[in-house]
Amino acid sequence: MSNSRNQYDYMHKASMYDLLANYYKYINPNLHVMYYHKHLRNLQKAVQLMRSDTVPVNPETARPSMLRFLHASPNVKTVDIYLNGSRVLRDFDYKNNSSHMQLQPGKYQVDIYPAGESVSTVISKKVTLQPGRVYTAAIAGPSAKLQLLTFEDRPQTPVGEAKARFIHLSPDAPAVDIAGMNGDIIFPNVSFKQATTYLALMPMNITLEARVAGTKNTVLTIPDIKLEPNNAYTIVVVGTAKGEPPLEVLLLQG
């Protein structure tokens, strides 16, 4: 069976499961979740076939890429996200992060619309995924200057160890130092849109502080972060420093 035929079948199944997910959304949450995940799986397969129709197979570039999305814009409501014209996330809300999608390496058109709409995008951008790489694409910034920021994830860790990095995604917060509670600085002078490198750490429970860079002024306490062995973590600050929603932390795997 040709790729185009397979792609059609996957899109047909995705549409069917989308209808079922919508039908059960308010009357049976368990069935809603089950059909929505089937919808996503079939969409991912269709998107992969889109890439294989246009990109020659090369053993050196055959390793799949991984991509997830994070909604970190504090004053943008729910959105729908499309890859190459196919919807992959629906009703994606502030502070949500998706699971990683496995995709063929290459260039993808990302279009993000207000949820339920498909006329005017809030973000339209091409992203390039390299073979074997893992990425987080974050919706960030105020609504007037919305951006899609792409960060490379490095989830591999040495056996028995943990590691963590920090990403600053609060649009109005100053540059910050991330430090242990009443202790030394771990990640210095991190500004909006910046991501630190990963830092290897012993598995532990730790409380951190976000301080205005170069000062002792704490703007946010980050309590009880549990770092487990053989895991990588991304600590993301979101929200606003001078309004609502307030500053808070998201802890992501990877």
C-alpha positions as CSV (number, residue, x, y, z in Angstrom):
1,M,0.0,0.0,0.0
2,S,1.4,3.4,-0.9
3,N,2.3,6.1,1.6
4,S,-0.4,8.4,0.3
5,R,-3.0,5.6,0.9
6,N,-1.7,4.9,4.4
7,Q,-1.7,8.6,5.2
8,Y,-5.3,8.9,4.1
9,D,-6.2,5.9,6.3
10,Y,-4.5,7.4,9.3
11,M,-6.1,10.8,8.8
12,H,-9.5,9.1,8.4
13,K,-9.0,7.2,11.7
14,A,-7.8,10.3,13.4
15,S,-10.9,12.2,12.4
16,M,-13.1,9.3,13.6
17,Y,-11.4,9.2,17.0
18,D,-11.6,13.0,17.2
19,L,-15.4,12.8,16.8
20,L,-15.6,10.1,19.4
21,A,-13.4,12.1,21.8
22,N,-15.6,15.1,21.4
23,Y,-18.8,13.1,21.9
24,Y,-17.6,11.6,25.2
25,K,-15.8,14.8,26.5
26,Y,-18.5,15.6,29.1
27,I,-20.3,12.3,29.5
28,N,-17.5,9.8,30.0
29,P,-14.0,11.3,30.7
30,N,-12.2,8.0,30.5
31,L,-13.5,7.2,27.0
32,H,-12.8,10.8,26.0
33,V,-9.1,10.4,27.0
34,M,-8.8,7.0,25.4
35,Y,-10.2,8.2,22.0
36,Y,-8.2,11.4,22.2
37,H,-5.0,9.5,22.6
38,K,-6.0,7.3,19.6
39,H,-6.6,10.4,17.6
40,L,-3.1,11.7,18.5
41,R,-1.4,8.4,17.6
42,N,-3.0,8.3,14.2
43,L,-2.2,11.9,13.5
44,Q,1.4,11.3,14.4
45,K,1.6,8.4,11.9
46,A,0.0,10.6,9.2
47,V,2.5,13.4,9.8
48,Q,5.4,10.9,9.7
49,L,4.2,9.7,6.3
50,M,4.0,13.3,5.1
51,R,7.7,13.6,5.8
52,S,8.6,10.2,4.2
53,D,6.8,11.2,1.0
54,T,9.0,14.2,0.5
55,V,12.3,13.3,2.2
56,P,14.6,10.6,0.7
57,V,15.5,7.8,3.1
58,N,19.1,8.1,4.3
59,P,20.5,5.8,6.9
60,E,22.4,8.7,8.5
61,T,19.2,10.7,8.9
62,A,16.8,7.8,9.6
63,R,16.8,8.2,13.4
64,P,13.5,9.8,14.5
65,S,13.2,13.2,16.2
66,M,11.1,13.8,19.3
67,L,9.1,17.0,19.8
68,R,6.8,18.2,22.6
69,F,5.0,21.4,23.2
70,L,4.7,23.6,26.3
71,H,2.2,26.4,26.8
72,A,4.0,29.0,28.9
73,S,2.3,32.3,27.8
74,P,0.4,33.6,30.9
75,N,-2.2,35.7,29.0
76,V,-3.0,33.5,26.0
77,K,-6.0,31.2,26.3
78,T,-6.3,27.7,25.0
79,V,-4.9,27.0,21.6
80,D,-4.9,24.3,18.9
81,I,-1.6,23.3,17.4
82,Y,-1.1,22.1,13.8
83,L,1.9,20.4,12.2
84,N,2.1,20.5,8.4
85,G,-1.7,21.3,8.4
86,S,-2.7,18.5,10.7
87,R,-4.0,19.2,14.2
88,V,-1.9,17.4,16.8
89,L,-3.1,19.2,20.0
90,R,-6.5,20.5,20.8
91,D,-7.6,22.8,23.6
92,F,-4.0,23.2,24.8
93,D,-4.0,25.4,27.9
94,Y,-1.6,27.5,29.8
95,K,0.9,25.4,31.8
96,N,0.2,22.3,29.8
97,N,3.0,20.2,28.3
98,S,2.4,17.4,25.8
99,S,4.2,14.1,25.6
100,H,7.0,13.9,23.1
101,M,5.8,13.0,19.6
102,Q,8.1,10.8,17.4
103,L,8.6,12.4,14.0
104,Q,10.8,12.0,10.9
105,P,13.7,14.5,10.9
106,G,13.2,17.6,8.7
107,K,11.3,20.9,8.5
108,Y,7.8,21.3,9.9
109,Q,5.3,24.1,9.6
110,V,3.9,24.9,13.0
111,D,0.6,26.8,13.0
112,I,-1.1,27.7,16.3
113,Y,-4.6,29.1,16.5
114,P,-7.0,30.1,19.2
115,A,-8.8,26.9,20.3
116,G,-11.6,26.0,17.9
117,E,-10.5,28.5,15.2
118,S,-8.6,27.9,12.0
119,V,-8.5,31.4,10.3
120,S,-5.9,33.6,12.0
121,T,-2.8,32.1,13.6
122,V,-1.3,33.5,16.8
123,I,2.0,31.8,15.8
124,S,3.1,30.5,12.4
125,K,6.7,29.2,12.2
126,K,8.9,26.6,10.6
127,V,11.0,24.4,12.9
128,T,13.8,22.1,11.9
129,L,14.2,18.7,13.7
130,Q,17.6,17.0,13.5
131,P,17.9,13.2,13.4
132,G,18.0,11.6,16.9
133,R,17.4,15.0,18.7
134,V,14.7,15.7,21.3
135,Y,13.0,19.1,21.5
136,T,10.6,21.2,23.6
137,A,8.8,23.9,21.7
138,A,7.4,26.5,24.1
139,I,4.7,29.1,23.5
140,A,6.1,32.1,25.3
141,G,5.7,35.9,25.8
142,P,2.8,38.3,26.1
143,S,0.0,38.0,23.5
144,A,1.3,41.0,21.6
145,K,4.7,39.5,21.2
146,L,4.0,35.8,21.2
147,Q,6.9,33.5,20.2
148,L,7.6,29.8,19.7
149,L,10.9,29.0,21.4
150,T,12.6,25.7,20.7
151,F,14.9,24.1,23.2
152,E,16.9,20.9,22.8
153,D,16.3,18.3,25.5
154,R,19.0,15.9,26.6
155,P,17.2,13.3,28.7
156,Q,20.1,10.8,29.0
157,T,21.7,10.6,32.5
158,P,24.6,8.6,34.0
159,V,23.4,5.6,35.9
160,G,22.3,6.5,39.4
161,E,22.6,10.2,38.9
162,A,20.1,13.0,38.1
163,K,20.5,16.3,36.2
164,A,18.5,19.5,35.9
165,R,18.4,22.7,33.9
166,F,16.4,25.9,34.2
167,I,14.4,27.9,31.6
168,H,13.1,31.4,32.3
169,L,9.8,32.0,30.6
170,S,8.2,34.8,32.6
171,P,8.0,37.7,30.2
172,D,8.1,40.5,32.8
173,A,10.4,39.0,35.4
174,P,14.0,40.2,35.7
175,A,17.0,38.1,35.1
176,V,17.4,35.7,38.1
177,D,19.9,33.6,39.9
178,I,18.7,30.1,40.9
179,A,20.2,29.1,44.2
180,G,19.8,26.5,47.0
181,M,17.7,27.7,49.9
182,N,20.0,30.2,51.7
183,G,22.8,28.7,49.8
184,D,25.1,28.9,46.7
185,I,24.0,30.0,43.3
186,I,23.4,27.0,40.9
187,F,22.3,28.8,37.7
188,P,23.5,32.5,37.5
189,N,21.9,35.4,35.7
190,V,19.2,33.7,33.6
191,S,17.1,36.1,31.5
192,F,13.7,35.7,29.8
193,K,13.8,33.1,27.0
194,Q,17.2,31.7,28.2
195,A,17.8,28.0,29.1
196,T,20.8,26.9,31.1
197,T,22.9,23.8,30.4
198,Y,22.1,20.7,32.4
199,L,23.8,20.3,35.8
200,A,24.6,16.8,37.1
201,L,23.2,16.4,40.6
202,M,22.9,13.7,43.2
203,P,19.4,12.4,43.6
204,M,17.8,14.4,46.4
205,N,14.9,16.6,47.6
206,I,15.8,20.2,47.3
207,T,14.3,23.6,47.8
208,L,15.5,26.4,45.5
209,E,15.2,30.2,45.3
210,A,14.9,32.5,42.3
211,R,16.6,35.7,43.2
212,V,16.9,38.9,41.3
213,A,20.3,38.4,39.6
214,G,23.2,39.7,41.6
215,T,21.1,40.3,44.7
216,K,19.7,38.4,47.7
217,N,16.1,39.5,46.9
218,T,14.1,36.3,46.5
219,V,11.2,36.6,44.0
220,L,10.1,33.0,44.1
221,T,10.7,30.0,46.4
222,I,10.7,26.6,44.6
223,P,10.0,24.0,47.4
224,D,10.5,20.3,47.6
225,I,11.8,19.4,44.1
226,K,12.3,15.7,44.1
227,L,15.2,14.6,41.9
228,E,15.2,10.9,41.3
229,P,18.1,8.8,40.0
230,N,18.4,8.2,36.2
231,N,16.1,11.1,35.4
232,A,16.6,14.5,33.8
233,Y,14.5,17.5,34.7
234,T,13.7,20.9,33.3
235,I,12.6,23.6,35.8
236,V,10.6,26.3,34.1
237,V,9.5,29.6,35.7
238,V,6.2,30.9,34.2
239,G,3.6,33.5,35.1
240,T,4.1,37.2,35.7
241,A,6.1,39.2,38.3
242,K,3.6,42.1,38.4
243,G,0.2,40.7,38.1
244,E,-1.9,37.6,37.3
245,P,-1.2,34.7,36.9
246,P,1.6,34.8,39.5
247,L,5.1,33.4,39.1
248,E,5.3,29.7,39.6
249,V,7.4,26.7,38.6
250,L,6.7,23.8,36.2
251,L,8.8,20.7,36.6
252,L,9.2,18.7,33.4
253,Q,10.8,15.4,32.8
254,G,13.7,15.6,30.4
